[in-house]
Amino acid sequence: MTDIADAAAGQRPAAVPGGRRRVPSREHLASWRAFLRAHATITRALETELVAEQRLSLASYDVLVQLAEAPQRTLRMTELAAAVLLSRSGVTRIVDRLERAGMVRRSAVEGDGRGVAATLTESGLSRLRIAARTHLAGVVTHFVDRLGADEMAALERISRRLVD
């Protein structure tokens, strides 16, 4: 087998919205893999730096950021899970750890007997401010400094289109 695109060409392609069927070309797959490698490489570097310098995972940092940016620094657990792109059980485990460390407080949602919200504490906000120095320096080193202004603008346009 020469490569996955060749192998897939001999098979029935998966259906896509609109009823069209396509198999990505080698060039398409090369772009896709480069995108995945870039994301994984940068994410791994940011995670490594946060853990080494701040003893905080990238996922925990993201939870703290989302809460810091929310009104009253509070989000329902379901909203928090959606904001950090994790399952409800995944965000629950992170919030458990952050709550034990005093960075987050959980409370019942008023008027909703089953709803639970997470709130960033002052301790959590302070911890986030310190960790942000490491994280933002890493974003500059591993991302911003490697792209020119035009590349950065193009990447933003492309990324927004992919999300929409």
N, C-alpha and C positions, 0 to 999 in steps of 0.2 A: 504494500500500500504506500503510495507516494506521499499523500497527506490527507488530512481530514476533509478538505474541500473536494478533492478528487473522489474520495470514498462516498461523500454525501451526494455527489453529482449523479452517481449510479442508483441512488435511492430516491424514494418519493420525498420531496421537501415538505417541511411542516407548513401548515396553513398559517397565514398571517392575516391581520385585520384587512378587510376589503376583499378577501378571497384570493389574493395573489399568492403565488408560491415562489419563493426564491431561496437560493443557496448562496451564502456569501462567497465572494471570490477570495483568492489567496491574499490579495491586497487588502480586502475588507477584514479578513481574519488577522492580518499583520497589524492593522490599525487597532482592532479590538484588543489584541494581546498587548500591544504597546500601552494602550490606555489602562488596562488592568495592571500591568507591571508598574506603571508610573504611580497609580493610586496606591498599590500595595507597598511600594518602596518608600514613598513619602509617609504614608500612615505608619509603617513600621519604624521609621526614623523618629517621628514625633512621639510615638508610644514609648520607645526606648529612652528618649531624653526625659520625658515626663516621669517615667518610673524611676530612672536613675537619679534625677535631680530633685524630684518633688514627692516621690513615692505615691504617685497618683496615676491611675490608668487613663488612657485617652477617653475611654467611655465614661469614666467618672467625671473627668474634666468637662466633657460635653454635657452631662447632666447638670453640673453646676452652672455652666454657661446658659443653658436653656432656662433654668430657674432664675438666674440673675436678670435675664432679659424679659421675663414674664411680668405681667401686672402683679403687684404686691409680692413679687418673687415666688409665686405659687402657681402650680399647674396640677390638674387632675393627673393621676397616674397614667390613664389612657392617652391623654394629650402629651405627656412627657415621653411615653414610649414612641408615639408617632413622631415627635420632634427629633428624637435621637436615633430613629430608624432601628429600634429594637423591639423584640416581642415584649408583651406585658410582663412575662415571667423574668425575662432578662433585665428589664429596668427595675423590677422589684428586687432582684438580688443586688443590683448596684445601690439602690436607695437603702436597702438594709445595711450595707457596709457604711454608707455615708451617714446614716442615722446613728449607727453605733459610734462613729467618730465625731458626732455632734455637729456635722455640717448641714444636715437636712433634718427637718421635723415632719412627721406625717400627722394628718388630722382628717377627721370625717368632713365630707362636703356637706355644708348646711343645706337642708331640705332634700338630701339624697341619702337614704339609709345605707346604701351600698357603696357610694362614692368615696374615694380616698384621694387626698391631695398631698403633694409634697411641697414643702416650703423651705427655701434657702435660709439658713440661720446667719446671724452676724459672723459667727465663726467660719461658716462655709464661704461667705462672701470674702472674708479676709484671706482664707486659704486660696480661693479662686484668684484673687488679685496677685498673690505671690506666684502661683503656678502659671498664670498668664504670661509672666515675663519669660519663662522657659518656652512655653508653647509658641508664643508670637515670634520669639527669636528663631525658633525652628521653622516656622512658616516662612519667614524671610529667607533663611539659609537654604531650605530644601525646595522652595517653590518660587518666591518672588524674585530672588537674585538670579534665577536660571532662565527667566523669560523677559523679553523686552515689553515695552508698553503696548505695542500693536499685538504681540502674541497674547498678552494678558487679556486684552479686550476681546480678541477673537475667541480665546478659550472660554471667557465668560459667556459670550453669545452662544457658543456651541453647547456649553453645559446647560444653560437655561433652556435651550431648545430640546435637549435630551430629557430634561426633567418635565417639561410641559408635554 
